[in-house]
Amino acid sequence: MKRIRLQWILILTLFVSSCTVVRQGEVGVKRRLGKLSDKTITPGAAFYFPFTTRVIKLPVRTVNVQITSNLPSKEGINVGTIISILYRIEPDKAPHIIETIGSNYEEVVISSVFRSASADVCSRFYAKDMYTVKRSEIENEIADKMHEILAPRGFVVEAVLLKTIQLPEGLTQAVEDKLEAEQDALRMEFILQKEKQEAQRKLIEAQGTRDAQKVLSEGLTNEILRWRSIEAFRELSQSPNSKIIITDGDTPFIVGENQMMK
């Protein structure tokens, strides 16, 4: 009876030790007698013979690695930075990564490539550029350069984020003063442009009024005035009210009934 129990215990122990679980966001790769399988194990239970085989797991979800580094600027200033790198592994490249780099790929490849790419990119920008709109341009250039090197190895660099930037003492205030002066200059330029447009509007309006008055004065000829008088006489002749019309034949002067009574 004890022998049967012992056998069941051994079988159960062997069963448990020969099973592993690959979680969501991971892939597994079997190494049998030192040789890696070229197939990956998807999330779920995986069975193997523990005496000859081992399952190596790699994360394929997005990983955030944070690096503290001093980056050189174009003017030769070392800028202290804390940078986050978002990357992930291509699942089908997991066996190749384990075989050629190993499980410590983050230290061997990711960090090394970042330091080289960031130094190369930042040396083409001024220190103040890390505070301005060029910050995103610097981030994108570092990410593109890293992706160009790491993509063939099975890594996808999603983003590089400059989280913290520490300029040398005194330079930070100088950069902030310069940015404030640039903002004031842009604000003044906007005000001047607005005043210039308003002056131009008033000038166009005055020119329009002048041209209208000129056209009107040039159009009031004697012939037009005489024709208008004839039209006025015609309309008066059709009116039922009694009126006194005083005219010299050119311009009529109309006296109404109320004026006649006076």
Backbone as JSON, one array per atom type, in Angstrom:
{
  "sequence": "MKRIRLQWILILTLFVSSCTVVRQGEVGVKRRLGKLSDKTITPGAAFYFPFTTRVIKLPVRTVNVQITSNLPSKEGINVGTIISILYRIEPDKAPHIIETIGSNYEEVVISSVFRSASADVCSRFYAKDMYTVKRSEIENEIADKMHEILAPRGFVVEAVLLKTIQLPEGLTQAVEDKLEAEQDALRMEFILQKEKQEAQRKLIEAQGTRDAQKVLSEGLTNEILRWRSIEAFRELSQSPNSKIIITDGDTPFIVGENQMMK",
  "N": [[0.84, -1.21, 0.0], [1.91, 1.22, 0.83], [3.89, 1.39, -1.07], [2.42, 1.81, -3.4], [1.3, 4.29, -2.87], [3.64, 5.81, -2.8], [4.49, 5.59, -5.42], [2.45, 6.93, -6.75], [2.86, 9.47, -5.7], [5.38, 10.05, -6.75], [4.73, 10.06, -9.47], [2.92, 12.16, -9.58], [4.58, 14.24, -8.75], [6.43, 14.26, -10.84], [4.73, 14.92, -12.92], [3.9, 17.5, -12.22], [6.34, 18.88, -12.22], [6.97, 18.72, -14.86], [5.42, 20.47, -16.22], [4.59, 23.72, -17.23], [3.41, 27.12, -17.14], [2.72, 29.42, -19.59], [2.25, 32.75, -19.51], [-0.15, 35.39, -20.37], [1.07, 37.81, -22.64], [3.57, 36.77, -22.84], [5.99, 34.57, -24.36], [7.12, 31.24, -24.87], [10.12, 29.29, -25.17], [11.49, 26.23, -26.01], [14.3, 24.51, -24.75], [16.13, 21.85, -25.53], [18.37, 19.53, -24.44], [20.38, 21.45, -24.73], [19.87, 22.53, -27.21], [18.03, 24.89, -28.99], [14.58, 25.23, -29.72], [13.0, 26.17, -32.77], [10.47, 27.06, -32.7], [7.89, 28.88, -31.09], [6.22, 28.94, -27.9], [2.9, 29.5, -27.26], [0.73, 31.49, -25.05], [-0.46, 29.63, -22.27], [-0.75, 26.23, -20.97], [2.22, 24.3, -20.93], [3.93, 21.35, -21.7], [6.77, 19.39, -20.85], [9.82, 17.44, -20.79], [11.4, 17.34, -17.84], [14.05, 16.55, -17.24], [15.61, 16.74, -19.49], [14.82, 18.95, -20.86], [14.11, 22.45, -20.97], [12.05, 25.3, -20.43], [12.21, 28.47, -21.68], [11.17, 31.68, -20.94], [10.0, 34.68, -22.45], [9.1, 38.12, -22.31], [6.63, 39.56, -24.42], [5.06, 41.73, -24.43], [4.63, 45.33, -24.26], [7.44, 46.93, -22.93], [8.77, 49.02, -20.43], [11.68, 50.67, -20.03], [13.79, 52.5, -17.99], [16.26, 54.95, -18.22], [19.02, 56.67, -16.93], [21.0, 59.31, -17.95], [23.77, 61.33, -19.12], [23.65, 63.6, -21.61], [25.31, 64.88, -24.47], [25.24, 68.24, -25.73], [24.92, 70.44, -28.61], [26.48, 72.7, -28.15], [28.35, 71.66, -26.48], [27.63, 71.08, -23.86], [26.89, 69.05, -21.08], [23.92, 67.45, -20.55], [21.82, 66.47, -18.05], [19.65, 63.72, -18.01], [16.58, 61.85, -17.67], [15.28, 59.13, -19.16], [12.69, 57.35, -20.77], [12.28, 54.26, -22.4], [10.23, 52.7, -24.61], [9.58, 49.52, -25.64], [9.2, 46.4, -27.45], [9.22, 42.81, -27.99], [9.4, 40.95, -30.99], [7.32, 38.21, -31.34], [7.92, 35.88, -32.94], [10.61, 36.12, -33.21], [11.79, 35.43, -30.88], [13.25, 32.93, -30.32], [15.59, 33.45, -31.82], [16.61, 35.72, -30.52], [17.21, 34.71, -27.96], [19.19, 32.88, -28.67], [21.23, 34.4, -29.94], [21.68, 36.66, -28.33], [20.79, 36.34, -25.64], [19.14, 36.1, -22.41], [19.55, 38.47, -21.04], [19.19, 40.69, -22.68], [18.34, 43.3, -22.47], [20.25, 44.81, -21.1], [22.51, 44.22, -22.61], [21.94, 44.93, -25.29], [19.7, 46.83, -25.67], [20.17, 49.07, -23.88], [22.79, 49.78, -24.65], [22.56, 50.42, -27.39], [20.79, 52.54, -27.18], [22.31, 54.51, -25.76], [24.31, 55.1, -27.6], [22.79, 56.01, -29.85], [21.33, 58.18, -28.73], [23.38, 59.94, -27.93], [24.48, 60.57, -30.4], [22.33, 61.86, -31.71], [21.55, 63.99, -29.96], [23.84, 65.56, -29.93], [23.59, 67.14, -32.11], [21.81, 69.09, -31.54], [20.92, 72.1, -29.75], [21.15, 72.81, -26.19], [18.92, 74.17, -25.23], [16.99, 73.33, -26.98], [15.86, 71.05, -26.01], [13.95, 71.92, -24.33], [12.08, 73.11, -25.86], [9.79, 73.08, -28.72], [11.24, 71.37, -30.24], [11.81, 69.22, -28.78], [10.17, 66.92, -29.09], [10.99, 66.26, -31.62], [13.64, 65.47, -31.17], [13.18, 63.21, -29.57], [11.83, 61.54, -31.44], [13.79, 61.18, -33.4], [15.79, 59.78, -32.01], [14.36, 57.44, -31.37], [13.82, 56.45, -33.97], [16.4, 55.96, -34.92], [17.27, 53.99, -33.11], [15.38, 51.99, -33.66], [16.05, 51.37, -36.27], [18.45, 50.01, -35.93], [17.8, 47.95, -34.13], [15.53, 46.59, -35.07], [16.12, 44.5, -37.05], [17.08, 42.61, -35.27], [14.94, 41.73, -33.89], [13.54, 43.43, -32.2], [11.14, 45.93, -31.41], [11.06, 49.3, -31.32], [9.01, 51.43, -29.75], [8.68, 54.03, -28.67], [10.56, 56.86, -27.51], [11.0, 58.68, -24.64], [11.62, 61.79, -23.27], [11.78, 62.32, -20.07], [12.77, 63.73, -17.78], [14.76, 66.64, -17.65], [17.79, 68.06, -16.89], [19.48, 70.91, -16.78], [22.74, 72.51, -16.56], [23.54, 74.52, -13.64], [22.38, 77.84, -13.7], [22.24, 77.94, -16.48], [19.66, 77.06, -16.97], [17.97, 79.18, -16.11], [18.79, 81.12, -17.91], [17.93, 80.01, -20.32], [15.16, 79.96, -19.87], [14.67, 82.72, -19.64], [15.29, 83.53, -22.21], [13.37, 82.17, -23.71], [11.09, 83.41, -22.71], [11.52, 86.02, -23.61], [11.37, 85.57, -26.35], [8.68, 84.83, -26.57], [7.47, 87.26, -25.81], [8.3, 88.85, -27.94], [6.99, 87.6, -30.07], [4.36, 88.08, -29.27], [4.24, 90.9, -29.41], [4.7, 91.22, -32.12], [2.36, 90.12, -33.12], [0.49, 91.99, -32.17], [1.31, 94.31, -33.53], [0.87, 93.48, -36.15], [-1.87, 93.18, -36.11], [-2.7, 95.87, -35.64], [-1.73, 97.02, -37.97], [-3.32, 95.75, -39.9], [-5.81, 96.81, -39.13], [-5.41, 99.54, -39.65], [-5.08, 99.4, -42.4], [-7.6, 98.5, -43.11], [-9.19, 100.74, -42.42], [-8.15, 102.59, -44.19], [-8.88, 101.5, -46.66], [-11.64, 101.65, -46.39], [-11.99, 104.48, -46.24], [-11.07, 105.18, -48.79], [-12.99, 103.92, -50.34], [-15.29, 105.37, -49.63], [-14.58, 107.89, -50.57], [-14.33, 107.37, -53.34], [-16.97, 106.68, -53.91], [-18.31, 109.1, -53.43], [-17.11, 110.65, -55.36], [-17.95, 109.4, -57.74], [-20.67, 109.84, -57.5], [-20.83, 112.67, -57.54], [-19.82, 113.21, -60.05], [-21.73, 112.03, -61.59], [-24.08, 113.53, -61.34], [-25.29, 115.3, -63.51], [-26.58, 118.12, -65.48], [-28.53, 117.2, -67.27], [-29.4, 114.85, -66.01], [-30.53, 115.89, -63.64], [-32.6, 117.44, -64.76], [-34.13, 115.41, -65.9], [-34.92, 114.03, -63.62], [-36.54, 115.98, -62.49], [-38.69, 116.09, -64.32], [-39.75, 113.55, -63.89], [-40.61, 113.88, -61.27], [-42.65, 115.83, -61.61], [-44.44, 114.27, -63.11], [-45.23, 112.3, -61.31], [-46.46, 113.9, -59.38], [-48.63, 114.83, -60.79], [-50.3, 112.66, -60.83], [-51.14, 112.4, -58.26], [-53.8, 112.47, -55.81], [-54.09, 114.5, -53.97], [-54.26, 118.03, -53.35], [-51.92, 120.42, -54.38], [-49.52, 123.05, -54.4], [-47.35, 124.01, -56.84], [-44.32, 125.43, -57.31], [-42.16, 126.55, -59.7], [-39.34, 127.1, -61.78], [-39.18, 125.9, -64.11], [-37.1, 124.21, -64.07], [-36.37, 123.18, -61.46], [-38.66, 121.93, -59.18], [-40.66, 123.37, -56.5], [-42.46, 122.29, -53.87], [-45.47, 122.98, -52.28], [-47.41, 121.98, -49.57], [-50.84, 121.24, -48.41], [-51.12, 122.03, -45.77], [-49.26, 124.05, -45.54], [-50.39, 125.9, -47.26], [-52.66, 126.72, -45.89], [-51.62, 128.22, -43.85]],
  "CA": [[0.0, 0.0, 0.0], [2.81, 2.36, 0.89], [4.59, 1.46, -2.35], [1.5, 2.41, -4.38], [1.22, 5.72, -2.57], [4.9, 6.42, -3.18], [4.49, 5.66, -6.89], [1.55, 8.04, -7.14], [3.51, 10.73, -5.33], [6.43, 10.28, -7.74], [4.08, 10.4, -10.75], [2.37, 13.51, -9.44], [5.71, 15.17, -8.72], [6.97, 14.33, -12.2], [3.75, 15.62, -13.76], [3.93, 18.93, -11.88], [7.62, 19.44, -12.63], [7.08, 18.7, -16.32], [4.4, 21.37, -16.77], [4.75, 25.14, -16.92], [2.37, 27.97, -17.7], [3.14, 30.64, -20.28], [1.19, 33.73, -19.25], [-0.45, 36.38, -21.39], [2.17, 38.77, -22.78], [4.83, 36.03, -22.86], [6.14, 33.39, -25.22], [8.1, 30.29, -24.35], [11.0, 28.61, -26.13], [12.05, 25.01, -25.4], [15.72, 24.16, -24.98], [16.26, 20.42, -25.28], [19.76, 19.1, -24.5], [21.21, 22.58, -25.18], [19.46, 22.99, -28.53], [16.8, 25.66, -28.95], [13.54, 24.99, -30.72], [12.72, 27.37, -33.57], [9.06, 27.37, -32.54], [7.56, 29.51, -29.81], [5.06, 28.41, -27.18], [1.93, 30.55, -27.0], [0.21, 31.44, -23.68], [-1.19, 28.43, -21.89], [0.06, 25.19, -20.32], [3.22, 23.67, -21.81], [4.5, 20.16, -21.08], [8.13, 19.07, -21.31], [10.51, 16.47, -19.94], [12.27, 18.23, -17.05], [15.44, 16.1, -17.15], [16.35, 17.08, -20.71], [14.25, 20.12, -21.52], [13.8, 23.63, -20.17], [11.26, 26.3, -21.16], [12.66, 29.83, -21.42], [10.06, 32.61, -21.21], [10.36, 36.06, -22.77], [7.92, 38.99, -22.43], [6.4, 40.17, -25.74], [4.27, 42.94, -24.23], [5.44, 46.55, -24.24], [8.27, 47.06, -21.73], [9.28, 50.37, -20.19], [12.96, 50.69, -19.34], [14.17, 53.88, -17.67], [17.72, 55.11, -18.22], [19.56, 57.98, -16.54], [22.2, 59.52, -18.78], [24.21, 62.68, -19.44], [23.71, 63.68, -23.06], [26.03, 66.08, -24.93], [24.52, 69.14, -26.63], [25.71, 70.98, -29.72], [27.46, 73.65, -27.63], [29.31, 70.96, -25.63], [27.14, 71.01, -22.48], [26.31, 67.76, -20.69], [22.56, 67.64, -20.04], [21.34, 65.31, -17.31], [18.31, 63.32, -18.45], [15.97, 60.57, -17.33], [14.58, 58.8, -20.4], [11.99, 56.07, -20.83], [12.26, 53.61, -23.71], [9.15, 51.72, -24.76], [9.91, 48.57, -26.71], [8.66, 45.05, -27.29], [9.9, 41.77, -28.77], [8.6, 40.23, -31.98], [7.21, 36.84, -30.81], [8.59, 34.85, -33.75], [12.06, 36.31, -33.15], [12.24, 35.08, -29.54], [14.35, 31.96, -30.34], [16.8, 34.09, -32.35], [17.13, 36.61, -29.48], [17.83, 33.88, -26.92], [20.38, 32.22, -29.21], [22.29, 35.34, -30.31], [21.92, 37.69, -27.32], [20.57, 35.82, -24.31], [18.0, 36.67, -21.7], [19.9, 39.81, -20.53], [19.26, 41.53, -23.88], [18.08, 44.71, -22.15], [21.52, 45.42, -20.75], [23.5, 44.0, -23.66], [21.6, 45.57, -26.57], [18.81, 47.99, -25.59], [20.85, 50.21, -23.25], [23.96, 50.17, -25.43], [22.11, 51.09, -28.62], [20.21, 53.83, -26.79], [23.35, 55.49, -25.41], [24.96, 55.51, -28.84], [21.86, 56.78, -30.68], [20.99, 59.44, -28.08], [24.53, 60.83, -27.99], [24.63, 61.02, -31.79], [21.24, 62.78, -32.05], [21.57, 65.19, -29.11], [25.0, 66.4, -30.25], [23.2, 68.01, -33.23], [20.83, 70.05, -31.04], [21.32, 72.92, -28.61], [20.55, 72.38, -24.93], [17.59, 74.78, -25.1], [16.04, 72.63, -27.84], [15.2, 70.02, -25.22], [12.85, 72.58, -23.62], [11.18, 73.72, -26.83], [9.03, 72.14, -29.55], [12.16, 70.4, -30.85], [11.94, 68.07, -27.86], [9.56, 65.75, -29.73], [11.84, 65.9, -32.76], [14.77, 64.72, -30.63], [12.66, 61.89, -29.17], [11.53, 60.73, -32.63], [15.03, 60.81, -34.09], [16.44, 58.71, -31.22], [13.57, 56.21, -31.55], [14.02, 55.96, -35.34], [17.76, 55.42, -35.04], [17.3, 52.73, -32.37], [14.58, 51.0, -34.38], [16.81, 50.96, -37.46], [19.48, 49.05, -35.52], [17.27, 46.83, -33.36], [14.47, 45.86, -35.78], [16.58, 43.22, -37.59], [17.38, 41.68, -34.19], [13.69, 41.25, -33.32], [12.99, 44.39, -31.24], [10.37, 47.05, -31.95], [11.12, 50.47, -30.44], [7.76, 52.16, -29.94], [8.82, 55.46, -28.35], [11.59, 57.32, -26.58], [10.38, 59.81, -23.95], [12.48, 62.58, -22.38], [10.95, 62.58, -18.9], [13.37, 64.77, -16.96], [15.93, 67.29, -18.24], [18.46, 68.88, -15.89], [20.57, 71.7, -17.34], [23.67, 73.03, -15.54], [23.05, 75.67, -12.87], [22.54, 79.12, -14.39], [21.8, 77.83, -17.87], [18.2, 76.91, -16.98], [17.37, 80.51, -16.03], [19.08, 81.8, -19.17], [17.03, 79.44, -21.34], [13.8, 80.42, -19.58], [14.61, 84.15, -19.98], [15.29, 83.65, -23.67], [12.06, 81.72, -24.2], [10.12, 84.45, -22.36], [11.74, 87.14, -24.54], [10.84, 85.17, -27.66], [7.22, 84.91, -26.48], [7.11, 88.67, -25.84], [8.51, 89.34, -29.3], [5.88, 87.08, -30.88], [3.14, 88.79, -28.86], [4.31, 92.25, -29.97], [4.54, 91.1, -33.58], [0.94, 89.9, -33.36], [-0.21, 93.25, -31.94], [1.63, 95.21, -34.64], [0.2, 92.98, -37.35], [-3.3, 93.5, -35.95], [-2.86, 97.31, -35.85], [-1.49, 97.27, -39.39], [-4.52, 95.33, -40.62], [-6.88, 97.76, -38.82], [-5.13, 100.76, -40.4], [-5.35, 99.1, -43.8], [-9.06, 98.45, -43.28], [-9.71, 102.1, -42.41], [-7.73, 103.24, -45.44], [-9.73, 100.98, -47.75], [-12.98, 102.21, -46.17], [-11.96, 105.88, -46.65], [-10.95, 105.23, -50.25], [-14.29, 103.55, -50.89], [-16.2, 106.52, -49.45], [-14.15, 108.95, -51.5], [-14.66, 106.98, -54.7], [-18.42, 106.76, -54.06], [-18.68, 110.5, -53.54], [-16.62, 111.13, -56.65], [-18.85, 108.88, -58.77], [-21.96, 110.52, -57.35], [-20.72, 114.06, -57.99], [-19.61, 113.23, -61.49], [-22.93, 111.54, -62.27], [-25.19, 114.5, -61.26], [-25.22, 116.28, -64.6], [-27.81, 118.91, -65.68], [-29.5, 116.36, -67.95], [-30.0, 113.95, -65.03], [-31.39, 116.69, -62.77], [-33.8, 117.81, -65.51], [-34.95, 114.19, -66.05], [-35.51, 113.77, -62.31], [-37.63, 116.95, -62.31], [-39.81, 115.63, -65.13], [-40.35, 112.41, -63.19], [-41.31, 114.41, -60.1], [-43.89, 116.42, -62.11], [-45.35, 113.21, -63.54], [-45.78, 111.67, -60.1], [-47.36, 114.86, -58.74], [-49.87, 114.94, -61.58], [-51.13, 111.5, -60.54], [-51.51, 112.41, -56.84], [-55.13, 113.03, -55.59], [-54.02, 115.65, -53.07], [-54.02, 119.33, -53.99], [-50.62, 120.97, -54.04], [-49.07, 124.21, -55.18], [-46.01, 123.74, -57.36], [-43.62, 126.62, -57.77], [-41.01, 126.08, -60.46], [-38.81, 127.93, -62.86], [-39.04, 125.01, -65.26], [-35.98, 123.28, -63.87], [-36.47, 122.5, -60.18], [-39.93, 122.26, -58.56], [-40.76, 123.54, -55.06], [-43.8, 121.83, -53.59], [-46.1, 123.5, -51.07], [-48.55, 121.14, -49.22], [-52.07, 121.92, -48.0], [-50.91, 122.66, -44.48], [-48.52, 125.29, -45.76], [-51.29, 126.82, -47.92], [-53.57, 127.27, -44.9], [-50.89, 129.25, -43.14]],
  "C": [[0.87, 1.25, 0.0], [3.55, 2.54, -0.43], [3.71, 2.12, -3.4], [1.39, 3.92, -4.15], [2.48, 6.44, -3.02], [4.98, 6.58, -4.7], [3.61, 6.81, -7.37], [2.17, 9.4, -6.82], [4.6, 11.08, -6.35], [5.84, 10.7, -9.09], [3.55, 11.82, -10.71], [3.48, 14.56, -9.45], [6.3, 15.35, -10.11], [6.03, 15.12, -13.12], [3.81, 17.14, -13.52], [5.21, 19.57, -12.38], [7.78, 19.48, -14.14], [6.03, 19.59, -16.98], [4.7, 22.8, -16.32], [3.64, 25.92, -17.6], [3.0, 29.21, -18.32], [2.0, 31.64, -20.17], [0.96, 34.63, -20.45], [0.67, 37.43, -21.43], [3.52, 38.12, -22.76], [4.81, 35.0, -23.99], [7.2, 32.51, -24.58], [8.89, 29.64, -25.47], [11.63, 27.4, -25.41], [13.53, 24.86, -25.77], [15.9, 22.71, -24.55], [17.71, 20.0, -25.52], [20.65, 20.18, -25.12], [20.83, 23.14, -26.54], [18.11, 23.69, -28.43], [15.85, 25.25, -30.05], [13.3, 26.28, -31.48], [11.25, 27.77, -33.51], [8.81, 27.96, -31.15], [6.3, 28.88, -29.22], [4.15, 29.58, -26.84], [1.4, 30.43, -25.56], [-0.67, 30.23, -23.41], [-0.26, 27.44, -21.2], [1.0, 24.56, -21.34], [3.85, 22.5, -21.04], [5.87, 19.86, -21.69], [8.74, 18.05, -20.35], [11.58, 17.2, -19.14], [13.73, 17.81, -16.99], [16.27, 16.48, -18.37], [15.93, 18.41, -21.32], [13.96, 21.23, -20.51], [13.01, 24.6, -21.04], [11.72, 27.69, -20.72], [11.54, 30.79, -21.84], [10.6, 34.02, -21.46], [9.08, 36.9, -22.84], [7.82, 39.58, -23.84], [5.48, 41.39, -25.63], [5.21, 44.14, -24.24], [6.13, 46.71, -22.89], [8.78, 48.49, -21.64], [10.57, 50.27, -19.4], [13.39, 52.14, -19.18], [15.68, 53.97, -17.52], [18.08, 56.54, -17.83], [20.88, 58.18, -17.27], [22.5, 61.0, -18.9], [24.44, 62.76, -20.95], [24.43, 64.97, -23.49], [25.17, 66.91, -25.87], [25.46, 69.68, -27.69], [26.78, 71.94, -29.24], [28.43, 73.01, -26.64], [28.91, 70.86, -24.17], [26.56, 69.62, -22.23], [24.97, 68.01, -19.99], [22.13, 66.37, -19.34], [19.9, 64.97, -17.69], [17.9, 62.0, -17.81], [15.03, 60.24, -18.48], [13.93, 57.43, -20.28], [11.99, 55.55, -22.26], [11.15, 52.56, -23.7], [9.47, 50.81, -25.93], [9.22, 47.24, -26.43], [9.42, 44.1, -28.23], [8.92, 41.18, -29.78], [8.52, 38.76, -31.54], [7.97, 35.8, -31.62], [10.11, 34.99, -33.76], [12.63, 35.91, -31.78], [13.36, 34.03, -29.55], [15.67, 32.57, -30.82], [17.43, 35.0, -31.3], [17.83, 35.81, -28.38], [19.14, 33.29, -27.41], [21.52, 33.2, -29.43], [22.63, 36.36, -29.22], [21.83, 37.13, -25.91], [19.43, 36.54, -23.62], [18.29, 38.05, -21.11], [20.06, 40.8, -21.68], [19.07, 43.01, -23.56], [19.37, 45.45, -21.83], [22.52, 45.34, -21.89], [23.21, 44.84, -24.9], [20.83, 46.87, -26.39], [19.54, 49.21, -25.04], [22.02, 50.7, -24.09], [23.56, 50.93, -26.69], [21.52, 52.45, -28.28], [21.3, 54.87, -26.53], [24.07, 55.99, -26.66], [24.06, 56.41, -29.68], [21.55, 58.13, -30.05], [22.14, 60.42, -28.12], [24.71, 61.4, -29.39], [23.57, 62.06, -32.15], [21.36, 64.08, -31.26], [22.75, 66.11, -29.41], [24.71, 67.33, -31.42], [22.17, 69.06, -32.82], [21.42, 70.86, -29.89], [20.58, 72.46, -27.35], [19.14, 72.93, -24.77], [16.54, 74.06, -25.93], [15.27, 71.55, -27.08], [14.03, 70.58, -24.42], [11.79, 73.1, -24.58], [10.44, 72.64, -27.62], [9.93, 71.12, -30.22], [12.37, 69.18, -29.96], [11.36, 66.8, -28.5], [10.37, 65.31, -30.94], [13.05, 65.09, -32.31], [14.33, 63.31, -30.24], [12.44, 60.99, -30.38], [12.8, 60.29, -33.34], [15.77, 59.7, -33.34], [15.71, 57.39, -31.43], [13.79, 55.62, -32.94], [15.4, 55.32, -35.5], [17.89, 54.09, -34.3], [16.55, 51.64, -33.12], [15.32, 50.49, -35.61], [17.84, 49.89, -37.11], [18.87, 47.79, -34.92], [16.21, 46.0, -34.09], [14.96, 44.54, -36.39], [16.88, 42.18, -36.51], [16.11, 41.17, -33.52], [13.05, 42.17, -32.31], [12.25, 45.5, -31.98], [10.42, 48.19, -30.93], [9.89, 51.33, -30.73], [7.9, 53.66, -29.69], [10.01, 55.66, -27.42], [11.07, 58.62, -25.97], [11.39, 60.48, -23.02], [11.65, 63.01, -21.18], [11.48, 63.75, -18.07], [14.62, 65.3, -17.63], [16.52, 68.23, -17.21], [19.64, 69.59, -16.53], [21.51, 72.15, -16.22], [23.11, 74.28, -14.87], [23.36, 76.97, -13.6], [22.06, 79.08, -15.81], [20.28, 77.71, -17.96], [17.51, 78.26, -16.98], [17.6, 81.28, -17.33], [18.18, 81.31, -20.28], [15.61, 79.94, -21.13], [13.63, 81.9, -19.93], [14.54, 84.34, -21.49], [13.94, 83.24, -24.25], [10.99, 82.77, -23.89], [10.26, 85.65, -23.29], [11.2, 86.82, -25.93], [9.31, 85.23, -27.68], [6.74, 86.36, -26.52], [7.25, 89.25, -27.25], [7.39, 88.86, -30.23], [4.58, 87.79, -30.57], [3.11, 90.2, -29.45], [4.14, 92.23, -31.49], [3.07, 90.9, -33.94], [0.16, 91.2, -33.21], [0.04, 94.22, -33.09], [0.94, 94.78, -35.92], [-1.29, 93.31, -37.3], [-3.56, 94.98, -36.19], [-2.66, 97.67, -37.32], [-2.71, 96.88, -40.22], [-5.69, 96.29, -40.38], [-6.68, 99.07, -39.59], [-5.41, 100.56, -41.89], [-6.85, 99.05, -44.08], [-9.65, 99.86, -43.34], [-9.35, 102.85, -43.68], [-8.59, 102.79, -46.61], [-11.13, 101.55, -47.63], [-13.04, 103.67, -46.6], [-11.87, 106.04, -48.16], [-12.27, 104.88, -50.91], [-15.29, 104.7, -50.78], [-15.87, 107.64, -50.42], [-14.54, 108.63, -52.94], [-16.16, 107.06, -54.94], [-18.88, 108.2, -54.22], [-18.24, 111.08, -54.87], [-17.54, 110.69, -57.77], [-20.19, 109.61, -58.72], [-21.91, 111.95, -57.87], [-20.54, 114.16, -59.49], [-20.87, 112.81, -62.24], [-24.09, 112.52, -62.24], [-25.01, 115.6, -62.29], [-26.55, 117.03, -64.69], [-28.9, 118.07, -66.33], [-30.2, 115.43, -66.95], [-30.92, 114.71, -64.1], [-32.69, 117.08, -63.47], [-34.73, 116.61, -65.66], [-35.63, 113.84, -64.74], [-36.68, 114.74, -62.05], [-38.86, 116.55, -63.08], [-40.52, 114.47, -64.44], [-41.15, 112.88, -61.98], [-42.64, 115.04, -60.51], [-44.9, 115.34, -62.48], [-46.01, 112.55, -62.33], [-46.77, 112.61, -59.39], [-48.69, 114.97, -59.48], [-50.82, 113.79, -61.29], [-51.59, 111.46, -59.09], [-52.89, 113.05, -56.67], [-55.13, 114.27, -54.7], [-53.74, 116.93, -53.86], [-52.72, 119.9, -53.48], [-50.35, 122.18, -54.9], [-47.62, 123.94, -55.57], [-45.43, 125.04, -57.89], [-42.35, 126.16, -58.47], [-40.58, 127.12, -61.47], [-38.62, 127.13, -64.12], [-37.92, 124.01, -65.12], [-36.16, 122.47, -62.6], [-37.76, 122.89, -59.49], [-39.8, 122.44, -57.06], [-42.2, 123.29, -54.68], [-44.27, 122.41, -52.27], [-47.33, 122.65, -50.77], [-49.72, 121.95, -48.73], [-51.89, 122.61, -46.68], [-50.17, 123.97, -44.62], [-49.43, 126.34, -46.38], [-52.22, 127.47, -46.9], [-52.87, 128.36, -44.09], [-50.76, 130.5, -44.01]]
}
